[in-house]
Amino acid sequence: MPTTSHVLGGPGWLITARARAAARFEQAELPTSAEEIWRYSRIDDFELDRYTPVGGGDATGAVLPDQLVELIAGLGELTAVAVVRDGHVTITQSDDDAVTVETAAGTDTPAGTDTPAGTAGPNGTEPWPIGEVSGEPDAYVTLNAALAAAPLRIRFGGAAAPGATVLVVHWVDADGAAVFPRLLVHAEAGADGSVIEVVASGDVASLVAPVTELDVGDAAQLRYTNVQLLGPRMWQLGLQASRVGRDATMTSASVALGGDYARVRTDSALVGKGASGRLLAVWFGAGAQMPDLRTVQDHRAPKTTSDLVFKGAVANQSHSVYTGLIRVEKGAAGTNAMQTNRNLVLGEGAHADSVPNLEIEDNDVRCSHASAVGPVDDDQRFYLESRGVPTDIANRLITLGFLDDVLTRVPAAGVVPWLRLELARKLEAAEAAEAAEAAEVAR
């Protein structure tokens, strides 16, 4: 894959930053399943050269599919909306001066034109701290820094109206493309804001490698919801990283419904005393899908709190993976950390791996983790059957109720009714595929 990044355009500092990242990528080793953080994954089957990076530009007039229009219609009033289609961006914003949404690419440097480094920042500095929160935990995050066509930044000021909500939609409909969404969200000290990020595609065989950085200032509150609706032939290699300051609160929820192989790594660093982080996730795998979720709850300061609840279901020949680490660093006394992962396996061909871990380097902490993998509970099914509910409906109700336990906690309440319907449709399709396969075997 070509890593020449100056053709993407943008201000000089961004062109220079991309070039440096491209050079780092050329020297980096690609991940393999031999690494613990990639264990159980399909990364050894990944062929990067199958995909071609997209350029940047203007997405004005881009038409979204009905599926996304339905989802957006339920969100109510939004402070701002950004749509990025195959790397081309358009932004619509309200009059709230305390909330800004902008793209780093800008229009001041035509594509293919280089400019001196530092033209957009004082003393040659980069005005956007791209990578400051996320770092570069693997080569694909580095590649994102090199090839992100339209990095976006959302800033919530301290005067932002409580409940200010920004929607970002990444839509991929180019076949064989490699798309690198990049989003930086900064909640200033005392700010209050919400972000909904949707990553979706048509039925194309492409790669999306999103990186989202959430920087939560002291005493700020940030709510983040990610909805992944990729087509059945898509690959996703994603990272969500957060940094939570003193007495600040961050809630992050992810709902993963699509993709062939869909990976997201969630790193949450609690860096200020009294910081709190809540991590939620729901996924449903069908067919031969592979949802792959990895988490790190990193406690770096005293009296910090994290609570993780991840629930998923797999049907048909789907295989899900969850691995999670609670890390309590030296100096983080008073930490209170919880990690819960539960997986529902809906057929003999489906499989789920769940691997929780603890790494504690200080005393006076409370840490717990719970992990479970299993089929629909027989007692729950019998209870419903004894009251006249058919077996297939009973299984469906139990599965949807199992996932709804997390959906009810998603901070973007407007997406929940739509997600419930989408999960029901996906479950019905998985059941139909299972029945068709059984009928074929019986012939």
C-alpha positions as a printed Julia matrix, in Angstrom:
443×3 Matrix{Float64}:
   0.0     0.0    0.0
   1.43    3.4   -0.93
   2.14    5.58   2.09
   2.92    8.81   0.25
   0.68   11.23   2.1
   1.32   14.7    0.67
  -1.22   14.08  -2.11
  -3.99   14.24   0.5
  -3.52   17.99   0.85
  -4.1    20.1    3.93
  -1.96   22.55   5.9
   1.79   22.14   6.04
   1.92   20.8    9.59
  -0.52   18.01   8.68
   1.36   17.06   5.53
   4.58   16.88   7.54
   2.94   14.84  10.3
   1.57   12.4    7.73
   4.97   12.0    6.1
   6.62   11.26   9.44
   3.95    8.68  10.25
   4.41    7.09   6.83
   8.13    6.76   7.51
   7.4     5.15  10.9
   4.99    2.71   9.27
   7.61    1.64   6.72
   9.87    0.66   9.63
   7.16   -0.97  11.74
   6.36   -4.67  11.98
   2.81   -5.68  11.18
   0.92   -7.39  14.02
   0.53  -11.16  14.14
  -1.64  -13.48  16.2
   1.47  -14.47  18.15
   1.1   -11.19  20.09
  -1.17  -11.48  23.13
  -3.25   -8.44  22.18
  -3.92  -10.05  18.75
  -4.41  -13.59  20.03
  -7.44  -15.41  18.55
  -7.72  -12.78  15.8
  -7.77  -13.19  12.01
  -4.93  -10.75  11.51
  -2.69  -13.4    9.93
  -5.22  -13.64   7.07
  -5.25   -9.89   6.43
  -3.86   -8.67   3.07
  -3.24   -4.92   3.23
  -2.23   -4.66  -0.42
  -5.75   -5.59  -1.51
  -6.92   -2.07  -0.62
  -6.22    1.37  -2.09
  -6.22    4.48   0.11
  -8.83    7.13  -0.71
  -8.11   10.82  -1.02
  -9.78   13.79   0.66
 -12.2    16.36  -0.65
 -15.74   17.69  -0.33
 -18.69   15.4    0.44
 -21.35   18.04  -0.17
 -24.41   16.38  -1.67
 -23.48   12.89  -0.49
 -26.58   10.71  -0.21
 -26.79    8.4    2.78
 -28.65    5.08   2.62
 -32.15    4.73   4.08
 -30.76    2.68   6.97
 -28.7     5.62   8.22
 -31.45    8.16   7.5
 -33.77    6.15   9.78
 -31.13    6.07  12.52
 -30.41    9.8   12.33
 -34.11   10.7   12.28
 -34.49    9.4   15.83
 -31.69   11.45  17.32
 -33.61   14.69  17.78
 -31.91   18.08  17.74
 -28.17   17.98  17.08
 -25.61   20.68  17.73
 -23.54   19.72  14.71
 -23.3    17.0   12.05
 -20.24   15.86  10.1
 -20.49   13.36   7.25
 -17.33   11.78   5.88
 -17.89    9.7    2.74
 -14.87    7.73   1.54
 -12.65   10.41   3.07
 -14.64   13.38   1.71
 -16.12   15.59   4.42
 -18.96   18.05   4.91
 -19.84   19.74   8.21
 -23.1    21.35   9.3
 -23.02   23.24  12.57
 -25.46   25.17  14.77
 -24.91   28.58  16.35
 -23.45   27.25  19.62
 -20.08   29.02  19.71
 -18.92   26.83  22.6
 -18.97   23.73  20.36
 -16.76   23.58  17.3
 -16.35   20.9   14.64
 -13.62   21.26  12.04
 -11.39   19.25   9.76
  -7.61   19.43   9.95
  -7.33   18.96   6.21
  -8.97   22.3    5.47
  -8.85   23.82   2.0
  -5.83   26.09   2.29
  -3.47   23.61   0.61
  -4.54   22.0   -2.69
  -4.04   18.26  -3.02
  -0.6    17.45  -4.38
   0.9    20.74  -3.15
   3.45   20.73  -0.34
   3.92   23.65   2.02
   6.52   24.37   4.7
   6.02   22.63   8.01
   4.48   24.65  10.79
   2.48   27.07   8.66
  -0.66   26.34  10.68
   0.92   26.51  14.14
   3.23   28.84  16.09
   6.95   28.06  16.05
   6.43   25.05  13.78
   4.23   23.25  16.31
   1.28   21.12  15.37
  -1.98   22.87  16.34
  -3.78   19.55  16.72
  -2.32   16.97  19.13
  -3.0    14.02  16.83
  -1.88   10.84  18.59
  -1.32   12.46  21.96
  -4.11   10.43  23.57
  -3.93    7.26  21.47
  -0.2     6.83  20.93
   0.64    4.21  18.32
  -0.02    0.79  19.84
   0.27   -0.98  16.47
   1.29   -0.36  12.87
  -2.29    0.18  11.66
  -2.74    3.11  14.03
   0.48    4.53  12.59
  -0.89    3.98   9.09
  -4.02    5.88  10.07
  -1.85    8.85  11.09
  -0.19    8.68   7.65
  -3.33    8.32   5.53
  -6.23    9.96   7.38
  -7.67   12.09   4.57
  -9.95   14.25   6.7
  -9.1    14.24  10.42
 -11.9    15.81  12.46
 -11.81   17.64  15.78
 -14.74   18.31  18.08
 -14.22   20.76  20.94
 -16.7    21.31  23.78
 -15.97   24.54  25.63
 -16.82   25.11  29.28
 -19.79   27.26  28.19
 -21.31   24.54  26.0
 -24.97   23.94  26.71
 -25.51   20.75  28.74
 -26.6    18.02  26.37
 -24.84   19.48  23.33
 -24.6    16.58  20.87
 -22.45   16.15  17.78
 -23.05   13.4   15.2
 -20.23   12.09  13.01
 -21.03    9.63  10.2
 -18.32    7.76   8.31
 -19.85    6.22   5.2
 -17.86    3.88   2.94
 -19.24    2.86  -0.46
 -16.05    2.57  -2.55
 -15.07   -1.02  -3.31
 -11.5    -2.1   -2.56
 -10.83    1.12  -0.63
  -8.81    1.73   2.5
 -10.43    4.44   4.61
  -8.8     5.92   7.71
 -11.26    7.95   9.82
  -9.61   10.07  12.51
 -11.59   11.84  15.23
 -10.27   13.9   18.14
 -12.81   14.93  20.79
 -11.73   17.42  23.45
 -13.95   18.37  26.37
 -12.4    21.37  28.09
 -12.33   21.7   31.88
 -15.88   21.73  33.22
 -17.45   21.06  29.82
 -20.4    18.77  29.16
 -20.92   17.13  25.77
 -22.05   14.09  23.8
 -20.72   12.54  20.59
 -22.35    9.89  18.42
 -20.01    8.32  15.86
 -21.41    5.97  13.2
 -19.15    3.84  11.02
 -21.12    2.24   8.18
 -20.73    0.93   4.66
 -22.54   -0.54   1.71
 -21.96   -4.09   0.51
 -18.37   -3.47  -0.54
 -15.12   -5.28   0.18
 -13.07   -2.53   1.78
 -11.0    -1.7    4.86
 -11.88    0.88   7.48
  -9.29    1.64  10.17
 -10.78    4.29  12.48
  -8.94    5.99  15.34
 -10.95    7.98  17.88
  -9.3     9.99  20.68
 -11.35   11.24  23.63
  -9.64   13.86  25.78
 -11.71   14.73  28.87
 -10.52   17.75  30.85
 -10.73   18.18  34.61
 -14.29   18.08  36.0
 -15.68   17.62  32.47
 -18.32   15.12  31.39
 -18.19   13.38  28.03
 -20.59   10.79  26.64
 -19.55    8.88  23.54
 -21.57    6.35  21.52
 -20.16    4.37  18.59
 -22.44    2.43  16.22
 -20.75    0.1   13.72
 -22.93   -0.91  10.75
 -20.43   -2.24   8.24
 -21.32   -4.45   5.28
 -20.7    -8.22   5.37
 -17.4    -8.06   3.4
 -15.75   -5.24   5.34
 -12.68   -5.4    7.55
 -12.32   -3.04  10.5
  -9.14   -2.43  12.5
 -10.13    0.24  14.99
  -8.85    2.0   18.09
 -10.72    4.1   20.63
  -8.5     5.78  23.22
  -9.53    8.07  26.07
  -7.75   10.2   28.65
  -9.82   11.29  31.65
  -8.71   14.13  33.91
  -9.2    14.99  37.58
 -12.78   14.5   38.82
 -13.92   14.04  35.21
 -16.41   11.46  33.95
 -16.4     9.63  30.63
 -18.99    7.13  29.4
 -18.27    5.2   26.22
 -20.67    2.78  24.53
 -20.04    0.7   21.41
 -22.56   -1.3   19.4
 -21.06   -3.61  16.75
 -23.4    -5.27  14.28
 -21.55   -5.6   10.97
 -18.35   -6.43   9.19
 -16.66   -9.67   8.2
 -13.85   -9.13  10.7
 -14.52   -6.13  12.95
 -11.93   -5.31  15.58
 -11.88   -2.4   17.99
  -9.39   -1.86  20.78
 -10.57    0.41  23.61
  -7.88    1.96  25.81
  -9.18    4.06  28.72
  -6.58    5.95  30.78
  -7.71    7.55  34.04
  -4.97   10.11  34.59
  -6.45   12.51  37.17
  -7.37   11.9   40.78
 -11.04   11.01  41.1
 -11.48   10.3   37.37
 -14.25    7.92  36.37
 -14.66    5.84  33.21
 -17.61    3.68  32.2
 -17.2     1.34  29.22
 -20.15   -0.42  27.58
 -20.42   -2.63  24.5
 -22.98   -4.78  22.7
 -22.34   -6.95  19.66
 -24.11   -9.57  17.59
 -22.28  -11.86  15.21
 -24.0   -13.97  12.53
 -22.93  -15.94   9.49
 -19.14  -16.15   9.6
 -18.63  -12.73  11.21
 -15.92  -12.13  13.78
 -16.44   -9.31  16.27
 -13.12   -8.75  18.06
 -13.01   -6.47  21.13
  -9.99   -5.69  23.31
  -9.94   -3.34  26.3
  -7.48   -1.75  28.71
  -8.73    0.01  31.86
  -5.59    1.89  32.85
  -5.64    3.46  36.31
  -2.78    5.94  36.6
  -4.02    8.19  39.42
  -5.44    7.63  42.93
  -9.12    7.19  43.75
 -10.11    6.45  40.15
 -13.07    4.31  39.15
 -13.8     2.22  36.07
 -16.76   -0.01  35.3
 -16.87   -2.16  32.17
 -19.88   -4.19  30.98
 -19.51   -5.93  27.59
 -22.17   -8.33  26.31
 -22.38  -10.12  22.99
 -24.18  -12.9   21.18
 -22.96  -15.12  18.33
 -25.0   -17.28  15.96
 -24.41  -19.54  12.93
 -20.63  -19.9   12.44
 -19.74  -16.58  14.04
 -16.77  -16.3   16.4
 -16.33  -13.45  18.88
 -13.31  -12.49  20.95
 -13.04  -10.37  24.07
  -9.84   -9.81  26.01
  -9.65   -7.22  28.75
  -7.01   -5.89  31.12
  -7.43   -3.89  34.31
  -4.11   -2.2   35.0
  -3.48   -0.39  38.3
  -0.22    1.51  38.12
   2.02    2.53  41.01
   0.54    5.59  42.67
  -3.08    4.65  41.89
  -4.11    3.66  45.42
  -7.84    3.77  46.06
  -8.67    2.41  42.62
 -12.06    0.76  42.19
 -12.28   -1.24  38.94
 -14.84   -3.71  37.65
 -14.9    -5.73  34.43
 -17.81   -7.89  33.27
 -17.98   -9.8   30.0
 -20.83  -12.18  29.18
 -21.34  -14.05  25.91
 -24.37  -15.88  24.57
 -23.68  -18.71  22.09
 -26.77  -19.42  19.99
 -25.71  -22.45  17.97
 -23.29  -25.35  17.84
 -21.26  -23.69  15.09
 -20.79  -20.42  16.99
 -17.94  -19.74  19.4
 -16.87  -17.04  21.86
 -13.54  -16.47  23.61
 -13.37  -14.4   26.78
 -10.09  -13.62  28.55
 -10.08  -11.18  31.51
  -6.8   -10.08  33.13
  -5.58   -8.06  36.13
  -2.27   -6.23  36.54
  -2.01   -4.54  39.94
   1.06   -2.58  41.09
  -0.32   -0.78  44.16
  -2.15   -1.55  47.4
  -5.52   -0.43  48.75
  -7.44   -1.23  45.57
 -10.68   -3.0   44.71
 -10.62   -4.87  41.42
 -12.93   -7.58  40.13
 -13.65   -9.3   36.86
 -16.32  -11.72  35.69
 -16.5   -13.72  32.48
 -19.1   -16.14  31.14
 -19.72  -17.99  27.87
 -22.75  -20.2   27.38
 -26.02  -20.99  25.57
 -29.51  -19.71  26.32
 -30.42  -20.63  29.89
 -32.68  -23.71  29.99
 -34.58  -22.5   33.05
 -35.36  -19.15  31.43
 -36.57  -20.91  28.28
 -38.7   -23.35  30.28
 -40.28  -20.49  32.24
 -41.46  -18.86  29.01
 -42.5   -22.15  27.39
 -44.58  -23.05  30.44
 -46.56  -19.88  29.84
 -47.3   -20.74  26.22
 -44.43  -19.0   24.47
 -43.11  -21.07  21.51
 -39.49  -22.19  21.82
 -38.15  -20.07  18.98
 -39.86  -16.94  20.32
 -38.62  -17.74  23.83
 -35.03  -17.97  22.59
 -35.44  -14.67  20.76
 -36.87  -12.88  23.79
 -34.1   -14.15  26.06
 -31.39  -13.11  23.59
 -32.78   -9.62  23.04
 -33.31   -9.16  26.78
 -29.74  -10.26  27.44
 -28.41   -7.56  25.08
 -30.95   -4.95  26.16
 -29.38   -4.93  29.62
 -26.54   -2.92  28.09
 -28.57   -1.03  25.47
 -30.59    0.65  28.21
 -27.34    2.21  29.5
 -26.21    3.65  26.14
 -25.8     7.41  26.68
 -27.3     8.33  23.27
 -30.85    7.3   24.14
 -32.11    8.33  20.7
 -30.3     5.46  18.97
 -31.64    2.74  21.27
 -35.12    2.12  19.69
 -33.52    1.83  16.25
 -30.83   -0.51  17.57
 -33.42   -2.75  19.18
 -35.17   -3.15  15.84
 -31.89   -3.76  14.04
 -30.86   -6.44  16.55
 -34.25   -8.14  16.17
 -33.9    -8.12  12.37
 -30.39   -9.52  12.59
 -31.44  -12.24  15.01
 -34.36  -13.28  12.79
 -32.05  -13.48   9.77
 -29.59  -15.64  11.73
 -32.4   -17.97  12.82
 -33.64  -18.24   9.23
 -30.14  -19.11   8.01
 -29.82  -21.73  10.74
 -33.17  -23.29   9.81
 -32.28  -23.32   6.11
 -28.99  -25.06   6.84
 -30.72  -27.66   9.01
 -33.27  -28.33   6.29
 -30.51  -28.76   3.73
 -28.68  -31.26   5.97
 -31.91  -33.21   6.54
 -32.49  -33.77   2.83
